[in-house]
């Protein structure tokens, strides 16, 4: 119980998923994939989860979300990574269903969670940002190099003309 309280307390994002129909092997694979990215997956009684959320001063999760067997994926650093990993795994294991979650202490619906899963990862966004910052610099380099090349060509032509006289 105390462990679950701590997880809810320090997680930046918690996503809930219905794991009904997953085999023990599939559940192990899911946990391993999540663990690789620093995400913990916990299955606990819903009453314990609700009590832990209350102890962590998080809002009450709607009752329709807590129907059937529910597991929670805890993201401590990246708020998108847990739902992205759950979404990717749900493509191969159709019995896994994302139900919604809590992001920075606010409830997100199933649809909002799925839209978060489709966002590019932090690394992809960094790469796009660096690429967009590099592009103008590369263009400036090309222009300056062209001007310099033209200037050298003019000097060479002038030197050739002087040498022939």
C-alpha positions in Angstrom: 0.0 0.0 0.0 2.7 2.5 1.0 4.6 1.6 -2.2 1.5 2.4 -4.3 1.1 5.7 -2.4 4.7 6.6 -3.3 4.2 5.7 -6.9 1.1 7.9 -7.3 2.8 10.7 -5.3 5.9 10.9 -7.4 4.6 10.0 -10.9 4.1 12.8 -13.4 1.7 10.7 -15.4 -0.3 7.5 -14.6 -2.3 5.8 -17.4 -4.8 3.1 -16.7 -5.3 0.1 -18.9 -7.7 -2.9 -19.0 -5.4 -5.9 -19.3 -8.2 -8.5 -19.5 -7.3 -11.2 -22.0 -3.5 -10.8 -21.7 -1.6 -14.0 -21.0 1.0 -14.1 -18.3 3.7 -14.1 -21.0 2.2 -11.0 -22.7 2.0 -9.3 -19.3 5.7 -10.0 -18.7 6.6 -8.7 -22.2 4.6 -5.5 -21.5 6.2 -4.9 -18.2 9.7 -5.5 -19.7 9.1 -3.0 -22.5 7.8 -0.4 -20.0 10.7 -1.0 -17.6 13.2 -0.4 -20.4 11.9 3.1 -20.7 11.7 3.8 -17.0 8.0 3.2 -16.7 6.5 0.9 -14.0 3.4 -1.1 -14.5 1.4 -2.1 -11.3 -1.7 -4.2 -11.0 -3.5 -3.7 -7.7 -7.1 -3.8 -6.4 -9.1 -0.8 -7.5 -10.0 0.1 -3.9 -6.2 0.3 -3.1 -5.6 2.4 -6.1 -8.4 4.8 -5.2 -7.1 5.0 -1.6 -3.5 5.6 -2.8 -4.7 8.4 -5.2 -6.6 10.0 -2.4 -3.5 9.8 -0.1 -1.5 11.4 -2.9 -4.1 14.2 -3.1 -5.0 13.3 -6.7 -8.5 13.8 -8.1 -11.0 11.0 -8.1 -10.9 8.9 -11.2 -14.4 8.4 -12.8 -16.1 5.2 -12.0 -16.4 4.1 -15.6 -12.6 4.0 -15.8 -12.3 1.6 -12.9 -14.5 -1.2 -14.3 -12.9 -4.7 -14.7 -9.3 -5.5 -14.1 -7.2 -2.3 -14.3 -3.4 -1.8 -14.3 -1.5 1.4 -13.9 1.5 2.6 -15.9 3.6 5.1 -13.9 5.7 7.6 -15.8 8.2 9.5 -13.6 10.1 11.6 -16.2 8.2 11.7 -19.5 4.4 12.1 -19.4 4.0 10.8 -22.9 6.3 7.7 -22.8 3.9 5.4 -20.8 0.9 6.0 -22.9 3.0 5.7 -26.1 4.4 2.4 -25.0 0.9 1.1 -24.0 -0.5 2.2 -27.3 2.3 0.5 -29.3 1.8 -2.7 -27.3 -2.0 -2.6 -27.7 -1.5 -2.8 -31.5 0.0 -6.3 -31.2 -2.1 -7.4 -28.1 -5.6 -6.3 -29.0 -6.9 -7.3 -25.6 -5.0 -4.4 -23.9 -7.1 -1.2 -23.8 -6.0 2.2 -22.6 -8.8 3.7 -20.4 -7.4 7.1 -19.6 -5.1 8.5 -16.9 -3.8 11.3 -14.8 -1.3 13.8 -16.2 0.2 16.3 -13.8 -2.7 15.7 -11.4 -5.5 16.2 -14.0 -7.7 13.4 -15.4 -7.4 12.7 -19.1 -10.0 10.8 -21.0 -9.4 7.7 -23.2 -9.5 9.9 -26.3 -7.0 12.4 -24.9 -4.7 9.6 -23.8 -4.7 8.2 -27.3 -4.0 11.6 -28.8 -1.1 11.9 -26.4 0.2 8.5 -27.6 0.3 9.8 -31.2 2.6 12.7 -30.3 6.2 12.5 -31.4 8.6 11.5 -28.7 10.8 14.0 -26.8 13.8 12.8 -28.8 12.0 13.2 -32.1 10.9 16.7 -31.2 14.5 17.6 -30.2 15.7 16.3 -33.6 13.2 18.4 -35.4 14.1 21.5 -33.4 17.8 21.0 -34.1 17.1 20.4 -37.8 15.0 23.6 -38.0 17.8 25.6 -36.3 20.5 24.0 -38.5 18.7 24.8 -41.8 19.2 28.6 -41.8 22.8 28.2 -40.8 23.4 25.7 -43.6 21.8 28.2 -46.1 23.9 31.0 -44.8 27.0 28.9 -45.2 26.1 28.0 -48.8 25.5 31.7 -49.7 28.7 32.9 -48.1 30.7 30.0 -49.7 29.2 31.0 -53.1 30.1 34.6 -52.7 33.6 33.7 -51.7 34.0 31.3 -54.6 32.8 34.0 -57.0 35.3 36.5 -55.5 38.2 34.0 -55.9 37.1 33.4 -59.5 37.2 37.2 -60.2 40.6 37.5 -58.6 41.9 34.5 -60.7 40.5 36.0 -63.9 42.1 39.3 -63.1 45.4 37.7 -62.3 45.3 35.7 -65.6 44.5 38.9 -67.5 47.4 40.7 -65.8 49.8 37.7 -66.6 48.9 37.7 -70.3 49.7 41.5 -70.7 
